[in-house]
């Protein structure tokens, strides 16, 4: 009876560990390759940097998912490496790591089978792993078939998406693909999804077709998905051109959008003003519109993203303005950022703003909080420590 109890406990303990998510192998890179070769498995490598916020998001919200752990633990040898420390520096050079996070799938000889760049949701990360595990759906296989002349529509669609997640140019492949598709089929389920997900040029025929046939695309995705896509593309176009435009150019751009039968949401208009005046370096107007945007139209649905945006706006003010009114507004934005998602970065921003405002006690308090949080997250806190020294030298009233 006792033996059965011990075995049951061991099984339950193993199941508990397994359900916690991905189990990463310890050791040197060479030992991991040797293990993969011996077990005839691919290696999933999470190449990260300790300052990278999306990397931390993946570690917290993706790698810990039971369904992700179940698949990755049974399919791959999983390994994490800080690409800016220790042997990670040489690893980054060998595998040309330029962005974080970078997810690599590598065989036991060290050859890259597939490379993904940027944070992914649990669903996308799981789908990526399943595609790599199947030799027929790997990026290398898709690319080989495409370059050999295979233009099967399903293969080309998969190849396009693989190019996107690998941060490789995909526009030429997409343009060629849509030339083979009758225009009346651009709004079918496969093509509409491609246009909504991948098209980013407002001057492209695919984008113009979507704008003119919004109801057809909404039937495939949703009205919100289509509108979000349309205004994301227009917003990014404004962001890219703002430094070269005048205020009249911006207003004419708005009129051009409205001439297509689109009603400009106030949220889009104000966000465009924020981006426009930031690009122009007109900091007074930037503060004015950023404050109105934040107070009336800001999207708080994704707390982490909202926190990051608020902190970015506040830091922009800190770096470019010194008047009390602007700094007080930035201070409020940062406080809200901290409420949504407390990080080393927004604590540091708040401390810096208070220091600039002359509130040394509050600045010192938040410097210490930022340093504590930064050390907990294994971040470089030396800039904050230097600021704390300056604060502590300052005169107290």
BELNOR-V383996 format. One record per run of one state. SS is the DSSP state (~ for helix, > for strand, _ for the rest). FROM is the first residue (numbers start at 1). LEN is the number of residues. If there is no record, write none. Layout:
# BELNOR-V383996
ss: (SS:SS)
from: (FROM:FROM)
len: (LEN:LEN)
This chain:
# BELNOR-V383996
ss: (_:~:_:~:_:>:_:~:_:~:>:_:~:_:>:_:>:_:~:_:~:_:~:_:~:_:~:_:~:_:~:_:~:_:~:_:~:_:~:_:~:_:~:_:~:_:~:_:~:_:~:_)
from: (1:2:20:29:40:42:49:53:62:66:76:83:88:95:102:107:112:118:122:134:139:148:153:166:171:180:183:186:189:199:205:213:214:221:223:245:247:259:266:281:283:298:303:321:324:341:344:358:360:377:382:394)
len: (1:18:9:11:2:7:4:9:4:10:7:5:7:7:5:5:6:4:12:5:9:5:13:5:9:3:3:3:10:6:8:1:7:2:22:2:12:7:15:2:15:5:18:3:17:3:14:2:17:5:12:4)
